[in-house]
Amino acid sequence: MSTFKMAVIGEEDLIRGFGLLGLELFPAADEKEARAILYRLKDDQEYGVIFITESIAQGFTGDIEEWGSRPLPCITYIPGSAGSEGFALERIRRIVEKAVGVDILKGKEVGNK
């Protein structure tokens, strides 16, 4: 049985708490640094899940979406310094629509019940 590591990439002050949960922390000061870290980790084969803050991933979400077809690692967004920017919900919406053929989340927004 294989075990995979989990990592989080983002602004140091935002990701610090994830270390208490056992995730490996990869602080990034800007998009360029975050992209370099993510490129290195996605091919590492040791990581099953990589979290990245929305605010730091803004400039290369297209790359992240392309890698979404790979089974591992699962790369997912977490809210950044400005809170949620909707990337995660939009990505989930597209995945669900692709899986079931219909946008069953239409009209659902973050915070709505």
C-alpha positions as CSV (number, residue, x, y, z in Angstrom):
1,M,0.0,0.0,0.0
2,S,1.4,3.4,-1.0
3,T,1.2,6.4,1.1
4,F,1.4,9.9,-0.3
5,K,2.5,13.2,1.2
6,M,0.3,16.3,1.2
7,A,1.7,19.7,0.5
8,V,0.4,23.3,0.6
9,I,1.8,26.2,-1.4
10,G,1.0,29.8,-0.6
11,E,1.8,32.9,1.4
12,E,3.7,31.9,4.5
13,D,1.3,33.5,7.0
14,L,-1.7,31.7,5.4
15,I,-0.3,28.2,5.2
16,R,1.5,28.0,8.5
17,G,-1.4,26.3,10.3
18,F,-1.4,23.4,7.8
19,G,1.9,22.3,9.3
20,L,0.1,21.4,12.5
21,L,-2.0,18.9,10.4
22,G,1.1,17.2,9.0
23,L,1.2,18.8,5.6
24,E,4.5,19.9,4.1
25,L,4.7,23.6,3.7
26,F,6.1,25.4,0.7
27,P,5.9,29.2,1.3
28,A,5.9,31.3,-1.9
29,A,6.3,35.0,-2.0
30,D,4.8,35.4,-5.5
31,E,3.3,33.6,-8.5
32,K,6.6,32.9,-10.1
33,E,8.0,31.2,-7.0
34,A,4.7,29.2,-6.5
35,R,4.7,28.0,-10.1
36,A,8.3,26.7,-9.8
37,I,7.4,24.9,-6.6
38,L,4.3,23.4,-8.1
39,Y,6.1,22.2,-11.3
40,R,8.6,20.4,-9.1
41,L,6.1,18.8,-6.8
42,K,3.6,17.7,-9.4
43,D,6.2,15.3,-11.0
44,D,7.7,14.2,-7.6
45,Q,5.5,11.0,-7.4
46,E,5.5,11.4,-3.5
47,Y,2.6,13.8,-3.3
48,G,-1.0,12.7,-3.5
49,V,-2.6,16.1,-2.7
50,I,-1.3,19.6,-3.3
51,F,-3.2,22.6,-2.0
52,I,-2.4,26.0,-3.4
53,T,-3.9,29.4,-2.3
54,E,-6.1,31.0,-4.9
55,S,-4.4,34.3,-4.6
56,I,-1.0,32.9,-5.5
57,A,-2.3,30.6,-8.3
58,Q,-4.1,33.3,-10.2
59,G,-1.6,33.6,-13.1
60,F,-1.3,29.9,-13.9
61,T,-4.8,28.4,-13.3
62,G,-4.8,27.2,-16.9
63,D,-1.7,25.0,-16.2
64,I,-3.4,23.6,-13.1
65,E,-6.6,22.8,-15.0
66,E,-4.5,20.9,-17.6
67,W,-3.0,18.8,-14.9
68,G,-6.5,18.0,-13.6
69,S,-6.8,15.1,-16.0
70,R,-4.0,13.3,-14.2
71,P,-5.0,11.0,-11.3
72,L,-2.2,12.2,-9.0
73,P,-1.4,14.6,-7.6
74,C,-4.8,16.1,-6.9
75,I,-4.2,19.9,-7.0
76,T,-6.9,22.0,-5.4
77,Y,-7.3,25.6,-4.4
78,I,-7.8,27.0,-0.9
79,P,-8.8,30.6,-0.2
80,G,-6.0,33.1,-0.2
81,S,-5.4,36.4,1.5
82,A,-8.5,38.0,-0.1
83,G,-10.8,35.1,0.8
84,S,-12.3,32.8,-1.8
85,E,-12.1,34.1,-5.4
86,G,-14.3,31.3,-6.8
87,F,-11.7,29.3,-8.5
88,A,-12.4,26.1,-6.5
89,L,-16.2,26.3,-7.0
90,E,-15.7,26.9,-10.7
91,R,-13.3,23.9,-11.0
92,I,-15.7,21.6,-9.1
93,R,-18.6,22.9,-11.3
94,R,-16.7,21.9,-14.5
95,I,-15.6,18.5,-13.1
96,V,-19.2,17.7,-12.1
97,E,-20.6,18.9,-15.4
98,K,-18.1,16.7,-17.3
99,A,-18.9,13.7,-15.2
100,V,-22.7,13.9,-15.3
101,G,-23.2,16.0,-18.5
102,V,-25.2,18.7,-16.8
103,D,-24.3,21.7,-14.6
104,I,-26.1,20.6,-11.4
105,L,-24.4,23.3,-9.4
106,K,-25.8,26.2,-11.5
107,G,-26.8,29.1,-9.3
108,K,-24.8,27.7,-6.3
109,E,-22.4,30.2,-5.0
110,V,-20.0,30.1,-2.1
111,G,-21.9,30.7,1.1
112,N,-25.4,30.0,-0.3
113,K,-27.3,27.1,1.2
